[in-house]
Amino acid sequence: MTDKLKEKLGDWLLDIAKYLMTAVALTSAFKGIGEPFMSIMALLISGLLLAIGIIFIQASTSNNSNRNNKK
């Protein structure tokens, strides 16, 4: 996977994580937490997506800095 693709995928995963967290927050604000299990699962999934996105972005930026140092 190329560095540019890793960075784009990382950005996309960060966006999805933000949307999930926003959906959980808005749903719990308007309806209350009806099923805590679903809210916890959504937060865990968004946390996982956030972590994977950060890993992809860090991997692509570290590879770019290594290439720039070799030149």
DSSP file (Angstrom, degrees, kcal/mol; ACC not computed):
  #  RESIDUE AA STRUCTURE BP1 BP2  ACC     N-H-->O    O-->H-N    N-H-->O    O-->H-N    TCO  KAPPA ALPHA  PHI   PSI    X-CA   Y-CA   Z-CA
    1    1 A M              0   0    0      0, 0.0     2,-0.0     0, 0.0     0, 0.0   0.000 360.0 360.0 360.0 132.9    0.0    0.0    0.0
    2    2 A T     >  -     0   0    0      1,-0.1     4,-2.3     4,-0.0     5,-0.2  -0.299 360.0-116.0 -74.6 160.6    1.4    3.4   -0.9
    3    3 A D  H  > S+     0   0    0      1,-0.2     4,-2.4     2,-0.2     5,-0.2   0.886 115.7  52.8 -64.5 -38.8    2.0    6.1    1.6
    4    4 A K  H  > S+     0   0    0      1,-0.2     4,-2.3     2,-0.2    -1,-0.2   0.904 110.2  48.2 -63.9 -40.3   -0.5    8.4   -0.1
    5    5 A L  H  > S+     0   0    0      2,-0.2     4,-2.7     1,-0.2     5,-0.2   0.897 110.4  51.5 -66.7 -40.7   -3.2    5.7    0.1
    6    6 A K  H  X S+     0   0    0     -4,-2.3     4,-2.5     2,-0.2    -2,-0.2   0.907 111.1  48.4 -61.7 -41.6   -2.4    5.0    3.8
    7    7 A E  H  X S+     0   0    0     -4,-2.4     4,-2.4     2,-0.2    -2,-0.2   0.919 113.0  46.7 -66.5 -42.7   -2.8    8.6    4.6
    8    8 A K  H  X S+     0   0    0     -4,-2.3     4,-2.4     2,-0.2    -2,-0.2   0.912 113.7  48.4 -64.4 -42.4   -6.1    8.9    2.7
    9    9 A L  H  X S+     0   0    0     -4,-2.7     4,-2.5     2,-0.2    -2,-0.2   0.896 111.0  51.2 -64.8 -40.0   -7.4    5.7    4.4
   10   10 A G  H  X S+     0   0    0     -4,-2.5     4,-2.2    -5,-0.2    -2,-0.2   0.916 110.4  48.4 -62.3 -43.7   -6.3    7.0    7.8
   11   11 A D  H  X S+     0   0    0     -4,-2.4     4,-2.1     2,-0.2    -2,-0.2   0.907 111.9  50.0 -61.3 -41.9   -8.1   10.3    7.2
   12   12 A W  H  X S+     0   0    0     -4,-2.4     4,-2.3     1,-0.2    -2,-0.2   0.906 110.1  49.4 -64.5 -42.8  -11.2    8.4    6.1
   13   13 A L  H  X S+     0   0    0     -4,-2.5     4,-2.3     1,-0.2    -1,-0.2   0.876 109.4  52.5 -65.7 -37.0  -11.2    6.2    9.2
   14   14 A L  H  X S+     0   0    0     -4,-2.2     4,-2.2     2,-0.2    -1,-0.2   0.908 109.4  49.8 -63.0 -41.3  -10.8    9.3   11.4
   15   15 A D  H  X S+     0   0    0     -4,-2.1     4,-2.4     2,-0.2    -2,-0.2   0.926 110.2  49.4 -63.0 -44.8  -13.8   10.8    9.7
   16   16 A I  H  X S+     0   0    0     -4,-2.3     4,-2.3     1,-0.2    -1,-0.2   0.903 110.5  51.1 -61.7 -41.3  -15.9    7.7   10.2
   17   17 A A  H  X S+     0   0    0     -4,-2.3     4,-2.3     1,-0.2    -1,-0.2   0.905 110.3  49.2 -62.9 -41.3  -14.9    7.5   13.9
   18   18 A K  H  X S+     0   0    0     -4,-2.2     4,-2.3     1,-0.2    -2,-0.2   0.901 110.6  50.4 -64.7 -40.3  -15.9   11.2   14.4
   19   19 A Y  H  X S+     0   0    0     -4,-2.4     4,-2.4     2,-0.2    -2,-0.2   0.901 110.6  49.2 -65.2 -40.6  -19.3   10.6   12.7
   20   20 A L  H  X S+     0   0    0     -4,-2.3     4,-2.4     2,-0.2    -2,-0.2   0.926 112.0  48.0 -64.2 -44.6  -19.9    7.5   14.9
   21   21 A M  H  X S+     0   0    0     -4,-2.3     4,-2.3     1,-0.2    -2,-0.2   0.901 112.5  49.4 -63.5 -39.7  -19.1    9.5   18.1
   22   22 A T  H  X S+     0   0    0     -4,-2.3     4,-2.8     2,-0.2     5,-0.2   0.908 110.0  50.9 -64.8 -41.7  -21.2   12.4   17.0
   23   23 A A  H  X S+     0   0    0     -4,-2.4     4,-2.4     1,-0.2     5,-0.2   0.910 111.4  47.4 -63.1 -42.3  -24.2   10.0   16.3
   24   24 A V  H  X S+     0   0    0     -4,-2.4     4,-2.4     2,-0.2    -1,-0.2   0.917 113.5  48.3 -65.2 -42.7  -23.9    8.4   19.7
   25   25 A A  H  X S+     0   0    0     -4,-2.3     4,-1.7    -5,-0.2    -2,-0.2   0.926 114.8  44.4 -64.7 -44.6  -23.7   11.8   21.4
   26   26 A L  H  X S+     0   0    0     -4,-2.8     4,-2.2     2,-0.2     5,-0.3   0.902 113.5  50.2 -67.7 -40.5  -26.7   13.2   19.6
   27   27 A T  H  X>S+     0   0    0     -4,-2.4     4,-2.8    -5,-0.2     5,-0.7   0.921 112.8  45.9 -64.0 -43.3  -28.8   10.1   20.0
   28   28 A S  H  X5S+     0   0    0     -4,-2.4     4,-0.5    -5,-0.2    -1,-0.2   0.821 112.2  52.7 -71.1 -27.9  -28.1   10.0   23.7
   29   29 A A  H  <5S+     0   0    0     -4,-1.7    -2,-0.2    -5,-0.2    -1,-0.2   0.891 120.1  31.4 -72.3 -39.0  -28.8   13.7   24.1
   30   30 A F  H  <5S+     0   0    0     -4,-2.2    -2,-0.2    -5,-0.1    -3,-0.2   0.861 137.6  18.9 -89.1 -37.8  -32.2   13.6   22.3
   31   31 A K  H  <5S-     0   0    0     -4,-2.8    -3,-0.2    -5,-0.3    -2,-0.1   0.611 100.3-124.7-106.8 -16.0  -33.5   10.1   23.2
   32   32 A G     << -     0   0    0     -5,-0.7     2,-1.3    -4,-0.5     3,-0.2  -0.143  49.6 -56.3  83.0 166.8  -31.4    9.2   26.2
   33   33 A I        +     0   0    0      1,-0.2    -5,-0.1    -5,-0.2    -1,-0.1  -0.690  61.7 169.4 -86.0  98.4  -29.3    6.0   26.3
   34   34 A G  S    S+     0   0    0     -2,-1.3    -1,-0.2     1,-0.3     3,-0.1   0.934  76.1  23.0 -74.3 -48.4  -32.0    3.4   25.6
   35   35 A E    >>  -     0   0    0     -3,-0.2     4,-1.5     1,-0.1     3,-0.6  -0.910  66.8-170.5-120.7 101.1  -29.7    0.5   25.1
   36   36 A P  H 3> S+     0   0    0      0, 0.0     4,-2.7     0, 0.0     5,-0.2   0.812  84.3  64.4 -62.4 -28.9  -26.3    1.1   26.7
   37   37 A F  H 3> S+     0   0    0      1,-0.2     4,-2.5     2,-0.2     5,-0.2   0.914 102.4  47.5 -61.1 -42.7  -24.8   -1.9   25.0
   38   38 A M  H <> S+     0   0    0     -3,-0.6     4,-2.5     2,-0.2    -1,-0.2   0.897 112.6  49.1 -66.4 -39.8  -25.3   -0.3   21.5
   39   39 A S  H  X S+     0   0    0     -4,-1.5     4,-2.3     2,-0.2    -2,-0.2   0.911 112.2  48.0 -65.7 -41.9  -23.8    2.9   22.7
   40   40 A I  H  X S+     0   0    0     -4,-2.7     4,-2.5     2,-0.2    -2,-0.2   0.918 112.3  49.2 -65.5 -42.6  -20.8    1.2   24.2
   41   41 A M  H  X S+     0   0    0     -4,-2.5     4,-2.7    -5,-0.2     5,-0.2   0.914 110.8  50.1 -63.0 -42.7  -20.3   -0.9   21.0
   42   42 A A  H  X S+     0   0    0     -4,-2.5     4,-2.5     1,-0.2    -1,-0.2   0.905 112.1  47.7 -63.2 -40.8  -20.5    2.2   18.8
   43   43 A L  H  X S+     0   0    0     -4,-2.3     4,-2.2     2,-0.2    -2,-0.2   0.886 112.2  49.5 -67.8 -38.0  -17.9    4.0   21.0
   44   44 A L  H  X S+     0   0    0     -4,-2.5     4,-2.3     2,-0.2    -2,-0.2   0.918 112.4  47.4 -65.8 -42.4  -15.6    0.9   21.0
   45   45 A I  H  X S+     0   0    0     -4,-2.7     4,-2.6     2,-0.2    -2,-0.2   0.915 112.8  48.5 -64.8 -42.7  -15.8    0.6   17.2
   46   46 A S  H  X S+     0   0    0     -4,-2.5     4,-2.3    -5,-0.2    -1,-0.2   0.880 110.6  51.6 -66.9 -35.7  -15.2    4.3   16.7
   47   47 A G  H  X S+     0   0    0     -4,-2.2     4,-2.3     2,-0.2    -1,-0.2   0.898 110.5  48.9 -64.3 -40.0  -12.2    4.1   19.1
   48   48 A L  H  X S+     0   0    0     -4,-2.3     4,-2.5     2,-0.2    -2,-0.2   0.926 112.0  47.6 -64.5 -45.6  -10.8    1.2   17.1
   49   49 A L  H  X S+     0   0    0     -4,-2.6     4,-2.5     1,-0.2    -2,-0.2   0.886 111.2  52.5 -62.4 -38.5  -11.3    3.1   13.8
   50   50 A L  H  X S+     0   0    0     -4,-2.3     4,-2.3     2,-0.2    -2,-0.2   0.923 110.5  47.2 -62.4 -45.0   -9.6    6.1   15.4
   51   51 A A  H  X S+     0   0    0     -4,-2.3     4,-2.3     2,-0.2    -2,-0.2   0.917 113.0  47.7 -64.4 -44.1   -6.6    4.1   16.5
   52   52 A I  H  X S+     0   0    0     -4,-2.5     4,-2.4     1,-0.2    -1,-0.2   0.907 111.5  51.5 -64.3 -41.2   -6.2    2.4   13.1
   53   53 A G  H  X S+     0   0    0     -4,-2.5     4,-2.3    -5,-0.2    -2,-0.2   0.913 110.2  48.2 -61.6 -43.1   -6.5    5.8   11.3
   54   54 A I  H  X S+     0   0    0     -4,-2.3     4,-2.6     2,-0.2     5,-0.2   0.897 110.5  52.0 -65.2 -39.7   -3.9    7.3   13.5
   55   55 A I  H  X S+     0   0    0     -4,-2.3     4,-2.4     2,-0.2    -2,-0.2   0.925 110.7  48.0 -61.8 -44.1   -1.6    4.3   12.9
   56   56 A F  H  X S+     0   0    0     -4,-2.4     4,-2.1     2,-0.2    -2,-0.2   0.911 113.1  47.4 -63.0 -42.8   -2.0    4.7    9.1
   57   57 A I  H  X S+     0   0    0     -4,-2.3     4,-2.2     1,-0.2    -2,-0.2   0.914 113.2  47.8 -67.4 -41.8   -1.3    8.4    9.2
   58   58 A Q  H  X S+     0   0    0     -4,-2.6     4,-2.4     1,-0.2     5,-0.2   0.889 111.0  51.9 -65.0 -38.7    1.8    8.0   11.4
   59   59 A A  H  X S+     0   0    0     -4,-2.4     4,-1.8    -5,-0.2    -1,-0.2   0.904 111.4  46.4 -64.9 -40.6    3.1    5.2    9.2
   60   60 A S  H  X S+     0   0    0     -4,-2.1     4,-1.8     2,-0.2    -2,-0.2   0.887 114.5  46.7 -71.8 -36.9    2.7    7.3    6.1
   61   61 A T  H  X S+     0   0    0     -4,-2.2     4,-2.1     2,-0.2    -2,-0.2   0.862 111.8  50.7 -73.5 -33.9    4.3   10.4    7.6
   62   62 A S  H  X S+     0   0    0     -4,-2.4     4,-2.0     2,-0.2    -2,-0.2   0.882 110.6  49.7 -70.3 -35.5    7.2    8.5    9.1
   63   63 A N  H  X S+     0   0    0     -4,-1.8     4,-2.0    -5,-0.2    -2,-0.2   0.891 110.6  50.7 -66.9 -38.3    7.9    6.8    5.7
   64   64 A N  H  X S+     0   0    0     -4,-1.8     4,-1.9     2,-0.2    -2,-0.2   0.900 111.1  47.4 -65.7 -40.1    7.8   10.3    4.1
   65   65 A S  H  X S+     0   0    0     -4,-2.1     4,-1.8     2,-0.2    -1,-0.2   0.860 110.0  53.2 -71.0 -34.0   10.3   11.7    6.6
   66   66 A N  H  X S+     0   0    0     -4,-2.0     4,-1.4     2,-0.2    -1,-0.2   0.899 109.6  48.9 -65.5 -39.2   12.6    8.7    6.1
   67   67 A R  H  X S+     0   0    0     -4,-2.0     4,-0.9     1,-0.2    -2,-0.2   0.892 110.2  50.6 -66.1 -39.2   12.6    9.2    2.4
   68   68 A N  H  < S+     0   0    0     -4,-1.9     3,-0.2     1,-0.2    -1,-0.2   0.847 108.5  52.3 -69.1 -32.9   13.4   12.9    2.8
   69   69 A N  H  < S+     0   0    0     -4,-1.8    -1,-0.2     1,-0.2    -2,-0.2   0.809 105.7  55.1 -71.6 -29.8   16.3   12.1    5.1
   70   70 A K  H  <        0   0    0     -4,-1.4    -1,-0.2     1,-0.2    -2,-0.2   0.737 360.0 360.0 -75.2 -22.8   17.8    9.7    2.6
   71   71 A K     <        0   0    0     -4,-0.9    -1,-0.2    -3,-0.2    -2,-0.1   0.503 360.0 360.0 -74.1 360.0   17.9   12.3   -0.2
